[in-house]
């Protein structure tokens, strides 16, 4: 059942896609050397396309989501990464985990699960790299542009079934299945990077270095938290609940790392490590820390952690406001403090101005610690507190002067927060909002 707005093209193309898979299913079973994915019905195809379409029109931190959904049961998937709590097949849930699967060759696994009230529901159970023959894949190529395809049983090879762009639907001619390779457009979308440049030998492949390089490549920032195996003590430093716990732990990288030296000399082993590293590094793009044991078993991602604060180092809420990320950062904040601080000091007095600044700094970095895993420093939490104090002054004085002050500083706050939404600048808007809200109660101060 599809709740909410429906995508009409999904219902239109679903029967044609089912007819395609019905025609090719029997042949695939006869010639495949591995498992063949179960054939979906029209309602399932429609639900997959509908969810992918609405997700493609959303944004996650200004990024366009790139999602690939594979209709595969987890029990026939080799080395699946299983979520402890499966996600609903909804646009909101897909966009949140999209950064984890935007690398080519990584898919979100979708399957039906019995619902408590009877019937069944489509749920996202985890991620998968190797999918069976004839697996239905719905890929988001661009906003409103979807490609429906299936795996042809060869590494990295797919057969395109249909392309949907807005209200336009194009069902691929059957002759396309005989082409030796995907069209250039889809080949670029698949984008498998070859690890051929790796040197031979065991020592040349340092797993943590490869993880760091792959994390840097996705350009979104990320944190990898390494914890001792067999211990849950690390959870004391994590904000609960963990949104994306992995159960059981994803152990493919650990298994590869335990292979004998003679096998680790082979190209197949290096390629397996490469693609597994790509999959794990993609998870670090999701907001929060990716948690892995020192044995390379993945146990969670999207975890919020604040080790220093949990251990009682609350003084960091103050000192973070006096540290900066570079000379340009401190020069910009000093200029704003010189200009804005003088105005607040003139209207509130020196003592109150210092109280406002310190309260908003503490409030801002507390909000940052709760909402974000990223390391955050700078005076801007306190500066937004000074802006909040000026807005509070405008709210307290219900006259023309108060309206002018309120309007000017509200515009400044909106512009500052909008600037912080530009992902390229890596601005911590959680600290800004926390600092702003920490001092609005000053409207009651005479």
NORLIN-V189745 format. One record per run of one state. SS is the DSSP state (A for helix, B for strand, O for the rest). FROM is the first residue (numbers start at 0). TO is the last residue. Records with the same first field share a line. If there is no record, write none. Layout:
SS->FROM-TO ; FROM-TO
This chain:
O->0-6 ; 31-34 ; 36-40 ; 56-57 ; 60-61 ; 64-66 ; 71-72 ; 76-79 ; 88-89 ; 101-105 ; 114-118 ; 128-131 ; 133-134 ; 142-143 ; 151-156 ; 165-166 ; 171-172 ; 178-182 ; 190-193 ; 197-200 ; 204-205 ; 217-221 ; 227-231 ; 239-242 ; 250-250 ; 257-259 ; 264-265 ; 283-287 ; 293-296 ; 305-305 ; 310-314 ; 322-325 ; 348-348 ; 371-378 ; 396-398 ; 420-421 ; 425-427 ; 438-438 ; 444-445
A->7-30 ; 41-55 ; 73-75 ; 90-100 ; 173-177 ; 183-189 ; 194-196 ; 201-203 ; 206-216 ; 232-236 ; 251-256 ; 260-263 ; 266-282 ; 306-309 ; 315-321 ; 326-347 ; 349-370 ; 379-395 ; 399-419 ; 422-424 ; 428-437 ; 439-443
B->35-35 ; 58-59 ; 62-63 ; 67-70 ; 80-87 ; 106-113 ; 119-127 ; 132-132 ; 135-141 ; 144-150 ; 157-164 ; 167-170 ; 222-226 ; 237-238 ; 243-249 ; 288-292 ; 297-304
